[in-house]
Amino acid sequence: MIHPRCQTSLEVILIRSRMIDVGSKSEIYREALAEGEIILSPETIQLIKDRKVEKGDVFSISEIAAILSAKKTPELIPFCHPIPITNVSVEFEVDVNSIFVRGRVKSIGRTGVEMEALMATATALLNIWDMVKKYEKDDSGQYPITRVRDIRVVSKIKRKMTTK
């Protein structure tokens, strides 16, 4: 049922939605670490390790994609504030049939960087998938093994800055 003051369901969504005002918050150091995993075939993992993926170096390109996506988070998540990111780092840990990705984002600002860390991690994982999908497809074009899982925020830090 549409709210009595609204003409359309879109108006209901707009009435119930709003960005949080962080203007009165102090600028402090903020950091967030997110992680996730992509499951791949052992053969694909070996191609990545041997740098034989046709599209290029999976880790370098995925790191660049992660950094770019962290900076673009407010363009994709409607109520994320544009924040002054001071650093984005990405780590990859290769296992027999998976790659763990950890994205860390740092900022000095009025709001946290968890969404940016999640975005960096998710984008790195999706970029890996895109780069190796050719090797992961079965005879019918499906992905029986490949999956992205367990994307989460591992930790976040808020610390007041000291003046010199």
N, CA, C and O atoms as a DFTB+ gen file, in Angstrom:
656 C
 N C O
     1  1       0.840      -1.192       0.000
     2  2       0.000       0.000       0.000
     3  2       0.880       1.249       0.000
     4  3       1.843       1.342       0.761
     5  1       0.546       2.186      -0.843
     6  2       1.294       3.440      -0.954
     7  2       0.893       4.357       0.183
     8  3      -0.276       4.429       0.560
     9  1       1.885       5.062       0.726
    10  2       1.638       6.028       1.800
    11  2       0.605       7.050       1.341
    12  3       0.636       7.474       0.185
    13  1      -0.323       7.461       2.233
    14  2      -1.403       8.369       1.815
    15  2      -0.946       9.700       1.219
    16  3      -1.666      10.282       0.408
    17  1       0.233      10.195       1.603
    18  2       0.702      11.474       1.078
    19  2       1.458      11.324      -0.229
    20  3       1.890      12.326      -0.799
    21  1       1.632      10.108      -0.722
    22  2       2.454       9.866      -1.910
    23  2       1.598       9.467      -3.102
    24  3       0.555       8.829      -2.963
    25  1       2.070       9.861      -4.269
    26  2       1.413       9.497      -5.511
    27  2       1.923       8.170      -6.050
    28  3       1.179       7.427      -6.691
    29  1       3.199       7.871      -5.790
    30  2       3.818       6.667      -6.351
    31  2       4.650       5.969      -5.285
    32  3       4.955       6.549      -4.243
    33  1       5.012       4.724      -5.551
    34  2       5.862       3.992      -4.614
    35  2       7.271       4.585      -4.573
    36  3       7.947       4.466      -3.550
    37  1       7.735       5.220      -5.654
    38  2       9.043       5.861      -5.657
    39  2       9.076       6.984      -4.627
    40  3      10.085       7.168      -3.946
    41  1       7.998       7.727      -4.506
    42  2       7.946       8.784      -3.507
    43  2       8.064       8.215      -2.094
    44  3       8.674       8.847      -1.232
    45  1       7.506       7.058      -1.844
    46  2       7.626       6.415      -0.535
    47  2       9.087       6.116      -0.249
    48  3       9.570       6.366       0.856
    49  1       9.787       5.588      -1.230
    50  2      11.200       5.286      -1.056
    51  2      11.978       6.552      -0.743
    52  3      12.834       6.548       0.142
    53  1      11.694       7.634      -1.454
    54  2      12.399       8.890      -1.225
    55  2      12.091       9.474       0.143
    56  3      12.971      10.071       0.763
    57  1      10.885       9.321       0.624
    58  2      10.519       9.832       1.945
    59  2      11.269       9.069       3.034
    60  3      11.702       9.667       4.019
    61  1      11.423       7.785       2.871
    62  2      12.055       6.950       3.899
    63  2      13.570       6.928       3.800
    64  3      14.215       6.297       4.637
    65  1      14.157       7.578       2.831
    66  2      15.598       7.506       2.602
    67  2      16.240       8.854       2.853
    68  3      15.706       9.899       2.481
    69  1      17.417       8.807       3.501
    70  2      18.148      10.046       3.693
    71  2      19.599       9.747       4.027
    72  3      19.925       8.721       4.625
    73  1      20.448      10.660       3.628
    74  2      21.867      10.551       3.947
    75  2      22.064      11.078       5.369
    76  3      21.417      12.044       5.774
    77  1      22.950      10.446       6.114
    78  2      23.233      10.883       7.475
    79  2      24.161      12.096       7.422
    80  3      25.139      12.113       6.675
    81  1      23.841      13.106       8.223
    82  2      24.660      14.311       8.299
    83  2      25.841      14.055       9.232
    84  3      25.651      13.829      10.427
    85  1      27.047      14.090       8.696
    86  2      28.242      13.864       9.511
    87  2      29.004      15.173       9.751
    88  3      30.137      15.158      10.232
    89  1      28.382      16.291       9.417
    90  2      29.041      17.589       9.515
    91  2      29.501      17.962      10.908
    92  3      30.484      18.690      11.052
    93  1      28.822      17.486      11.937
    94  2      29.207      17.846      13.299
    95  2      30.252      16.905      13.895
    96  3      30.744      17.150      14.996
    97  1      30.594      15.842      13.188
    98  2      31.605      14.904      13.684
    99  2      33.009      15.468      13.467
   100  3      33.252      16.231      12.532
   101  1      33.914      15.078      14.342
   102  2      35.313      15.485      14.208
   103  2      36.022      14.595      13.194
   104  3      35.657      13.436      13.000
   105  1      37.033      15.155      12.558
   106  2      37.849      14.355      11.661
   107  2      38.814      13.530      12.502
   108  3      39.546      14.062      13.336
   109  1      38.803      12.220      12.267
   110  2      39.696      11.318      12.973
   111  2      40.260      10.296      11.988
   112  3      39.767      10.148      10.870
   113  1      41.298       9.599      12.427
   114  2      41.888       8.542      11.609
   115  2      40.922       7.364      11.583
   116  3      40.390       6.957      12.616
   117  1      40.704       6.825      10.392
   118  2      39.807       5.678      10.215
   119  2      40.463       4.675       9.288
   120  3      41.144       5.026       8.325
   121  1      40.230       3.413       9.617
   122  2      40.796       2.330       8.816
   123  2      39.837       1.150       8.880
   124  3      39.234       0.885       9.919
   125  1      39.702       0.449       7.772
   126  2      38.882      -0.762       7.743
   127  2      39.575      -1.814       6.896
   128  3      40.221      -1.514       5.892
   129  1      39.419      -3.057       7.333
   130  2      39.960      -4.198       6.615
   131  2      38.812      -5.142       6.300
   132  3      38.062      -5.552       7.186
   133  1      38.689      -5.479       5.020
   134  2      37.665      -6.434       4.585
   135  2      38.377      -7.595       3.906
   136  3      39.504      -7.460       3.429
   137  1      37.699      -8.734       3.871
   138  2      38.280      -9.889       3.197
   139  2      37.196     -10.690       2.508
   140  3      36.010     -10.561       2.812
   141  1      37.623     -11.510       1.584
   142  2      36.735     -12.410       0.879
   143  2      37.559     -13.450       0.151
   144  3      38.789     -13.396       0.143
   145  1      36.871     -14.391      -0.458
   146  2      37.560     -15.512      -1.091
   147  2      36.882     -15.874      -2.399
   148  3      35.661     -15.779      -2.528
   149  1      37.682     -16.289      -3.366
   150  2      37.153     -16.842      -4.604
   151  2      37.672     -18.273      -4.738
   152  3      38.866     -18.536      -4.600
   153  1      36.751     -19.177      -5.009
   154  2      37.085     -20.580      -5.209
   155  2      37.290     -20.803      -6.714
   156  3      36.449     -20.424      -7.530
   157  1      38.411     -21.419      -7.060
   158  2      38.759     -21.686      -8.455
   159  2      39.298     -23.105      -8.563
   160  3      39.633     -23.732      -7.558
   161  1      39.376     -23.597      -9.775
   162  2      39.967     -24.919      -9.978
   163  2      41.473     -24.832      -9.729
   164  3      42.075     -23.779      -9.944
   165  1      42.080     -25.916      -9.283
   166  2      43.538     -25.919      -9.095
   167  2      44.300     -25.596     -10.391
   168  3      45.378     -25.003     -10.345
   169  1      43.744     -25.983     -11.531
   170  2      44.399     -25.690     -12.814
   171  2      44.429     -24.179     -13.074
   172  3      45.425     -23.644     -13.560
   173  1      43.338     -23.512     -12.748
   174  2      43.290     -22.060     -12.927
   175  2      44.251     -21.373     -11.962
   176  3      44.940     -20.424     -12.337
   177  1      44.296     -21.849     -10.728
   178  2      45.241     -21.285      -9.751
   179  2      46.669     -21.398     -10.286
   180  3      47.459     -20.463     -10.155
   181  1      46.994     -22.522     -10.880
   182  2      48.348     -22.719     -11.417
   183  2      48.624     -21.754     -12.572
   184  3      49.726     -21.216     -12.679
   185  1      47.637     -21.534     -13.430
   186  2      47.808     -20.560     -14.523
   187  2      48.089     -19.165     -13.961
   188  3      48.931     -18.433     -14.480
   189  1      47.372     -18.810     -12.895
   190  2      47.585     -17.495     -12.267
   191  2      48.992     -17.411     -11.704
   192  3      49.698     -16.429     -11.935
   193  1      49.402     -18.427     -10.972
   194  2      50.747     -18.445     -10.383
   195  2      51.838     -18.368     -11.451
   196  3      52.844     -17.680     -11.276
   197  1      51.628     -19.075     -12.550
   198  2      52.615     -19.100     -13.633
   199  2      52.520     -17.879     -14.555
   200  3      53.282     -17.757     -15.514
   201  1      51.585     -16.984     -14.258
   202  2      51.359     -15.775     -15.070
   203  2      51.072     -16.120     -16.527
   204  3      51.610     -15.511     -17.451
   205  1      50.200     -17.122     -16.702
   206  2      49.845     -17.564     -18.044
   207  2      48.387     -17.272     -18.384
   208  3      47.844     -17.852     -19.324
   209  1      47.750     -16.384     -17.631
   210  2      46.370     -15.996     -17.929
   211  2      46.398     -15.046     -19.120
   212  3      47.132     -14.058     -19.122
   213  1      45.607     -15.350     -20.111
   214  2      45.623     -14.604     -21.368
   215  2      45.396     -13.102     -21.184
   216  3      46.006     -12.293     -21.884
   217  1      44.527     -12.728     -20.254
   218  2      44.202     -11.313     -20.077
   219  2      45.290     -10.519     -19.360
   220  3      45.242      -9.288     -19.356
   221  1      46.271     -11.191     -18.754
   222  2      47.359     -10.466     -18.107
   223  2      47.575     -10.894     -16.675
   224  3      47.069     -11.925     -16.230
   225  1      48.338     -10.081     -15.958
   226  2      48.694     -10.366     -14.565
   227  2      47.467     -10.153     -13.676
   228  3      47.042      -9.020     -13.452
   229  1      46.918     -11.226     -13.187
   230  2      45.668     -11.182     -12.427
   231  2      45.796     -10.316     -11.183
   232  3      44.891      -9.537     -10.884
   233  1      46.890     -10.434     -10.459
   234  2      47.016      -9.694      -9.208
   235  2      47.213      -8.200      -9.429
   236  3      46.606      -7.394      -8.723
   237  1      48.037      -7.816     -10.379
   238  2      48.249      -6.382     -10.644
   239  2      46.961      -5.704     -11.095
   240  3      46.607      -4.629     -10.611
   241  1      46.274      -6.345     -12.021
   242  2      45.055      -5.740     -12.557
   243  2      43.950      -5.724     -11.507
   244  3      43.187      -4.761     -11.436
   245  1      43.849      -6.764     -10.696
   246  2      42.833      -6.809      -9.635
   247  2      43.115      -5.770      -8.554
   248  3      42.188      -5.205      -7.976
   249  1      44.392      -5.520      -8.283
   250  2      44.745      -4.485      -7.309
   251  2      44.332      -3.102      -7.819
   252  3      43.773      -2.303      -7.068
   253  1      44.603      -2.826      -9.075
   254  2      44.201      -1.540      -9.657
   255  2      42.683      -1.398      -9.629
   256  3      42.166      -0.337      -9.279
   257  1      41.969      -2.457      -9.993
   258  2      40.500      -2.422      -9.973
   259  2      39.987      -2.153      -8.559
   260  3      39.040      -1.389      -8.373
   261  1      40.613      -2.781      -7.568
   262  2      40.197      -2.587      -6.172
   263  2      40.399      -1.140      -5.727
   264  3      39.526      -0.554      -5.088
   265  1      41.536      -0.578      -6.062
   266  2      41.823       0.807      -5.669
   267  2      40.834       1.763      -6.327
   268  3      40.286       2.649      -5.671
   269  1      40.611       1.580      -7.614
   270  2      39.651       2.445      -8.319
   271  2      38.257       2.336      -7.717
   272  3      37.575       3.345      -7.536
   273  1      37.832       1.115      -7.406
   274  2      36.473       0.942      -6.882
   275  2      36.322       1.546      -5.494
   276  3      35.263       2.087      -5.174
   277  1      37.351       1.468      -4.668
   278  2      37.263       2.089      -3.340
   279  2      37.031       3.591      -3.479
   280  3      36.247       4.178      -2.732
   281  1      37.716       4.205      -4.437
   282  2      37.564       5.647      -4.641
   283  2      36.204       6.008      -5.234
   284  3      35.744       7.141      -5.086
   285  1      35.560       5.055      -5.902
   286  2      34.263       5.318      -6.539
   287  2      33.072       4.828      -5.713
   288  3      31.938       4.880      -6.188
   289  1      33.302       4.362      -4.512
   290  2      32.221       3.814      -3.685
   291  2      31.024       4.752      -3.567
   292  3      29.894       4.286      -3.719
   293  1      31.206       6.050      -3.305
   294  2      30.021       6.910      -3.175
   295  2      29.208       7.066      -4.462
   296  3      28.051       7.483      -4.413
   297  1      29.794       6.739      -5.599
   298  2      29.049       6.798      -6.851
   299  2      28.141       5.579      -7.019
   300  3      27.185       5.616      -7.792
   301  1      28.440       4.501      -6.296
   302  2      27.697       3.258      -6.450
   303  2      26.783       2.940      -5.261
   304  3      25.750       2.292      -5.432
   305  1      27.149       3.385      -4.083
   306  2      26.347       3.175      -2.873
   307  2      25.751       4.537      -2.519
   308  3      26.474       5.423      -2.065
   309  1      24.452       4.716      -2.720
   310  2      23.838       6.042      -2.687
   311  2      24.107       6.896      -1.449
   312  3      24.255       8.111      -1.579
   313  1      24.176       6.314      -0.268
   314  2      24.322       7.141       0.923
   315  2      25.719       7.132       1.518
   316  3      25.907       7.566       2.655
   317  1      26.692       6.650       0.779
   318  2      28.082       6.748       1.211
   319  2      28.584       8.157       0.912
   320  3      28.369       8.699      -0.173
   321  1      29.249       8.726       1.893
   322  2      29.818      10.060       1.709
   323  2      31.112       9.971       0.915
   324  3      31.874       9.017       1.081
   325  1      31.373      10.954       0.052
   326  2      32.694      11.012      -0.561
   327  2      33.701      11.378       0.535
   328  3      33.536      12.388       1.219
   329  1      34.711      10.581       0.693
   330  2      35.650      10.805       1.795
   331  2      37.073      10.914       1.248
   332  3      37.376      10.408       0.168
   333  1      37.935      11.578       2.006
   334  2      39.333      11.704       1.570
   335  2      40.114      10.437       1.913
   336  3      40.646      10.314       3.016
   337  1      40.181       9.514       0.987
   338  2      40.929       8.279       1.196
   339  2      42.417       8.600       1.145
   340  3      42.894       9.249       0.214
   341  1      43.140       8.138       2.157
   342  2      44.582       8.381       2.186
   343  2      45.370       7.182       1.681
   344  3      46.521       7.328       1.271
   345  1      44.758       5.984       1.706
   346  2      45.466       4.808       1.216
   347  2      44.496       3.658       0.990
   348  3      43.532       3.479       1.734
   349  1      44.772       2.886      -0.051
   350  2      44.076       1.617      -0.302
   351  2      45.162       0.590      -0.577
   352  3      46.028       0.801      -1.426
   353  1      45.111      -0.518       0.143
   354  2      46.054      -1.595      -0.121
   355  2      45.289      -2.908      -0.263
   356  3      44.239      -3.107       0.349
   357  1      45.838      -3.789      -1.078
   358  2      45.193      -5.065      -1.367
   359  2      46.232      -6.169      -1.228
   360  3      47.347      -6.059      -1.738
   361  1      45.854      -7.227      -0.535
   362  2      46.727      -8.388      -0.387
   363  2      46.029      -9.616      -0.949
   364  3      44.813      -9.765      -0.823
   365  1      46.802     -10.487      -1.563
   366  2      46.292     -11.735      -2.117
   367  2      47.028     -12.893      -1.462
   368  3      48.251     -12.871      -1.327
   369  1      46.276     -13.895      -1.062
   370  2      46.860     -15.113      -0.508
   371  2      46.320     -16.286      -1.310
   372  3      45.114     -16.529      -1.348
   373  1      47.222     -17.000      -1.944
   374  2      46.830     -18.083      -2.845
   375  2      46.894     -19.416      -2.115
   376  3      47.886     -19.738      -1.461
   377  1      45.816     -20.186      -2.238
   378  2      45.741     -21.532      -1.699
   379  2      45.616     -22.500      -2.884
   380  3      45.671     -22.066      -4.035
   381  1      45.455     -23.762      -2.627
   382  2      45.375     -24.775      -3.681
   383  2      44.202     -24.531      -4.628
   384  3      44.339     -24.670      -5.843
   385  1      43.047     -24.166      -4.065
   386  2      41.863     -23.970      -4.909
   387  2      41.136     -22.663      -4.611
   388  3      39.947     -22.532      -4.904
   389  1      41.843     -21.697      -4.032
   390  2      41.180     -20.422      -3.751
   391  2      42.203     -19.301      -3.628
   392  3      43.403     -19.526      -3.467
   393  1      41.677     -18.087      -3.709
   394  2      42.479     -16.888      -3.466
   395  2      41.721     -16.050      -2.449
   396  3      40.551     -15.721      -2.645
   397  1      42.402     -15.707      -1.357
   398  2      41.847     -14.801      -0.362
   399  2      42.292     -13.389      -0.728
   400  3      43.446     -13.162      -1.094
   401  1      41.370     -12.456      -0.624
   402  2      41.674     -11.058      -0.897
   403  2      41.382     -10.258       0.371
   404  3      40.343     -10.432       1.008
   405  1      42.316      -9.384       0.720
   406  2      42.116      -8.476       1.849
   407  2      42.310      -7.045       1.344
   408  3      43.365      -6.692       0.816
   409  1      41.278      -6.240       1.518
   410  2      41.338      -4.841       1.123
   411  2      41.331      -3.949       2.344
   412  3      40.440      -4.053       3.186
   413  1      42.311      -3.079       2.447
   414  2      42.422      -2.155       3.587
   415  2      42.318      -0.728       3.062
   416  3      42.981      -0.363       2.092
   417  1      41.485       0.069       3.709
   418  2      41.303       1.467       3.318
   419  2      41.548       2.343       4.538
   420  3      41.109       2.032       5.645
   421  1      42.261       3.447       4.312
   422  2      42.570       4.400       5.382
   423  2      42.087       5.784       4.973
   424  3      42.047       6.131       3.793
   425  1      41.720       6.566       5.992
   426  2      41.217       7.914       5.733
   427  2      41.368       8.756       6.994
   428  3      41.507       8.235       8.102
   429  1      41.339      10.041       6.799
   430  2      41.164      10.969       7.910
   431  2      39.877      11.706       7.576
   432  3      39.833      12.530       6.663
   433  1      38.838      11.397       8.326
   434  2      37.545      11.959       7.974
   435  2      36.511      11.833       9.072
   436  3      36.819      11.495      10.215
   437  1      35.271      12.113       8.692
   438  2      34.150      12.161       9.633
   439  2      33.297      10.901       9.635
   440  3      32.387      10.762      10.452
   441  1      33.592       9.981       8.719
   442  2      32.805       8.762       8.634
   443  2      33.714       7.600       8.252
   444  3      34.790       7.801       7.689
   445  1      33.278       6.402       8.558
   446  2      34.099       5.216       8.389
   447  2      34.355       4.828       6.944
   448  3      33.763       5.379       6.016
   449  1      35.246       3.869       6.779
   450  2      35.660       3.424       5.453
   451  2      35.338       1.944       5.219
   452  3      35.941       1.307       4.355
   453  1      34.395       1.404       5.981
   454  2      34.049      -0.009       5.823
   455  2      33.512      -0.315       4.430
   456  3      33.886      -1.324       3.834
   457  1      32.648       0.534       3.909
   458  2      32.060       0.280       2.591
   459  2      33.132       0.327       1.506
   460  3      33.083      -0.443       0.547
   461  1      34.088       1.221       1.654
   462  2      35.175       1.312       0.687
   463  2      36.051       0.052       0.731
   464  3      36.485      -0.438      -0.312
   465  1      36.309      -0.466       1.930
   466  2      37.094      -1.697       2.062
   467  2      36.334      -2.890       1.475
   468  3      36.924      -3.740       0.808
   469  1      35.032      -2.948       1.726
   470  2      34.210      -4.010       1.151
   471  2      34.181      -3.907      -0.375
   472  3      34.280      -4.916      -1.073
   473  1      34.047      -2.699      -0.880
   474  2      33.999      -2.486      -2.325
   475  2      35.323      -2.893      -2.971
   476  3      35.328      -3.541      -4.017
   477  1      36.437      -2.519      -2.357
   478  2      37.747      -2.889      -2.898
   479  2      37.897      -4.414      -2.940
   480  3      38.351      -4.973      -3.938
   481  1      37.518      -5.064      -1.866
   482  2      37.641      -6.519      -1.788
   483  2      36.744      -7.205      -2.810
   484  3      37.190      -8.087      -3.544
   485  1      35.485      -6.798      -2.855
   486  2      34.531      -7.412      -3.794
   487  2      34.969      -7.190      -5.237
   488  3      34.866      -8.096      -6.065
   489  1      35.448      -6.009      -5.538
   490  2      35.863      -5.710      -6.910
   491  2      37.096      -6.515      -7.300
   492  3      37.181      -6.994      -8.430
   493  1      38.044      -6.671      -6.395
   494  2      39.211      -7.499      -6.702
   495  2      38.781      -8.935      -6.997
   496  3      39.269      -9.552      -7.943
   497  1      37.861      -9.466      -6.180
   498  2      37.374     -10.828      -6.390
   499  2      36.647     -10.965      -7.727
   500  3      36.862     -11.932      -8.458
   501  1      35.796     -10.007      -8.042
   502  2      35.076     -10.052      -9.314
   503  2      36.018      -9.897     -10.494
   504  3      35.816     -10.514     -11.540
   505  1      37.043      -9.077     -10.330
   506  2      38.017      -8.912     -11.406
   507  2      38.789     -10.205     -11.644
   508  3      39.061     -10.568     -12.788
   509  1      39.140     -10.894     -10.568
   510  2      39.802     -12.195     -10.726
   511  2      38.903     -13.116     -11.542
   512  3      39.348     -13.750     -12.499
   513  1      37.627     -13.181     -11.149
   514  2      36.684     -14.050     -11.876
   515  2      36.655     -13.680     -13.357
   516  3      36.737     -14.551     -14.223
   517  1      36.538     -12.384     -13.640
   518  2      36.470     -11.951     -15.030
   519  2      37.711     -12.368     -15.816
   520  3      37.611     -12.768     -16.976
   521  1      38.851     -12.276     -15.197
   522  2      40.093     -12.570     -15.909
   523  2      40.297     -14.060     -16.174
   524  3      40.997     -14.438     -17.113
   525  1      39.680     -14.907     -15.340
   526  2      39.911     -16.352     -15.491
   527  2      38.671     -17.135     -15.892
   528  3      38.711     -18.365     -15.932
   529  1      37.584     -16.461     -16.186
   530  2      36.330     -17.174     -16.463
   531  2      36.461     -18.150     -17.623
   532  3      35.815     -19.198     -17.630
   533  1      37.276     -17.819     -18.587
   534  2      37.509     -18.692     -19.741
   535  2      38.000     -20.077     -19.298
   536  3      37.661     -21.087     -19.915
   537  1      38.795     -20.114     -18.233
   538  2      39.370     -21.369     -17.763
   539  2      38.450     -22.107     -16.787
   540  3      38.644     -23.294     -16.525
   541  1      37.475     -21.420     -16.264
   542  2      36.597     -21.992     -15.239
   543  2      35.316     -22.597     -15.806
   544  3      34.652     -23.381     -15.127
   545  1      34.962     -22.243     -17.040
   546  2      33.718     -22.753     -17.632
   547  2      33.818     -24.231     -17.948
   548  3      34.870     -24.736     -18.342
   549  1      32.687     -24.919     -17.764
   550  2      32.636     -26.317     -18.195
   551  2      32.170     -26.377     -19.651
   552  3      32.032     -25.341     -20.301
   553  1      31.929     -27.579     -20.162
   554  2      31.555     -27.756     -21.574
   555  2      30.239     -27.084     -21.948
   556  3      30.010     -26.773     -23.117
   557  1      29.370     -26.858     -20.954
   558  2      28.096     -26.191     -21.245
   559  2      28.147     -24.692     -20.929
   560  3      27.115     -24.020     -20.952
   561  1      29.343     -24.166     -20.634
   562  2      29.491     -22.730     -20.385
   563  2      29.137     -22.292     -18.976
   564  3      29.000     -21.098     -18.712
   565  1      28.986     -23.246     -18.069
   566  2      28.640     -22.939     -16.678
   567  2      29.902     -22.908     -15.804
   568  3      30.990     -23.283     -16.241
   569  1      29.728     -22.458     -14.576
   570  2      30.830     -22.353     -13.623
   571  2      30.565     -23.292     -12.440
   572  3      30.081     -22.841     -11.402
   573  1      30.868     -24.571     -12.575
   574  2      30.518     -25.521     -11.522
   575  2      31.345     -25.372     -10.239
   576  3      30.890     -25.772      -9.167
   577  1      32.534     -24.810     -10.333
   578  2      33.415     -24.691      -9.164
   579  2      33.478     -23.253      -8.650
   580  3      33.465     -23.015      -7.442
   581  1      33.545     -22.320      -9.558
   582  2      33.834     -20.928      -9.235
   583  2      32.748     -20.308      -8.359
   584  3      31.556     -20.413      -8.649
   585  1      33.187     -19.659      -7.282
   586  2      32.256     -18.889      -6.461
   587  2      33.030     -17.888      -5.609
   588  3      34.168     -18.136      -5.211
   589  1      32.398     -16.771      -5.341
   590  2      32.915     -15.759      -4.428
   591  2      32.163     -15.951      -3.124
   592  3      30.944     -16.126      -3.118
   593  1      32.901     -15.916      -2.011
   594  2      32.217     -16.138      -0.735
   595  2      32.899     -15.391       0.411
   596  3      34.046     -14.953       0.332
   597  1      32.125     -15.280       1.458
   598  2      32.601     -14.786       2.759
   599  2      33.211     -13.388       2.722
   600  3      34.224     -13.136       3.375
   601  1      32.607     -12.490       1.972
   602  2      33.078     -11.098       1.995
   603  2      32.560     -10.463       3.282
   604  3      31.364     -10.497       3.569
   605  1      33.478      -9.884       4.049
   606  2      33.087      -9.303       5.334
   607  2      34.103      -8.276       5.802
   608  3      35.237      -8.238       5.326
   609  1      33.677      -7.449       6.738
   610  2      34.586      -6.525       7.402
   611  2      35.246      -7.293       8.540
   612  3      34.565      -7.838       9.409
   613  1      36.559      -7.331       8.529
   614  2      37.312      -8.040       9.551
   615  2      37.570      -7.140      10.749
   616  3      37.459      -7.568      11.898
   617  1      37.917      -5.886      10.467
   618  2      38.194      -4.955      11.563
   619  2      38.042      -3.518      11.087
   620  3      38.101      -3.218       9.894
   621  1      37.844      -2.649      12.063
   622  2      37.840      -1.216      11.784
   623  2      38.490      -0.505      12.953
   624  3      38.418      -0.949      14.099
   625  1      39.123       0.604      12.635
   626  2      39.843       1.387      13.643
   627  2      39.373       2.827      13.553
   628  3      39.227       3.382      12.464
   629  1      39.139       3.423      14.714
   630  2      38.880       4.860      14.832
   631  2      39.853       5.376      15.883
   632  3      39.922       4.851      16.995
   633  1      40.600       6.406      15.519
   634  2      41.583       6.918      16.469
   635  2      41.669       8.432      16.334
   636  3      41.850       8.964      15.239
   637  1      41.536       9.108      17.457
   638  2      41.690      10.560      17.436
   639  2      43.112      10.906      17.054
   640  3      44.066      10.229      17.436
   641  1      43.227      11.963      16.300
   642  2      44.549      12.387      15.850
   643  2      45.167      13.257      16.932
   644  3      44.480      14.061      17.561
   645  1      46.454      13.094      17.141
   646  2      47.157      13.913      18.123
   647  2      47.750      15.119      17.424
   648  3      48.207      15.028      16.285
   649  1      47.739      16.230      18.102
   650  2      48.330      17.445      17.531
   651  2      49.745      17.593      18.045
   652  3      50.057      17.220      19.176
   653  1      50.589      18.139      17.201
   654  2      52.011      18.295      17.581
   655  2      52.274      19.656      18.135
   656  3      53.407      19.964      18.504
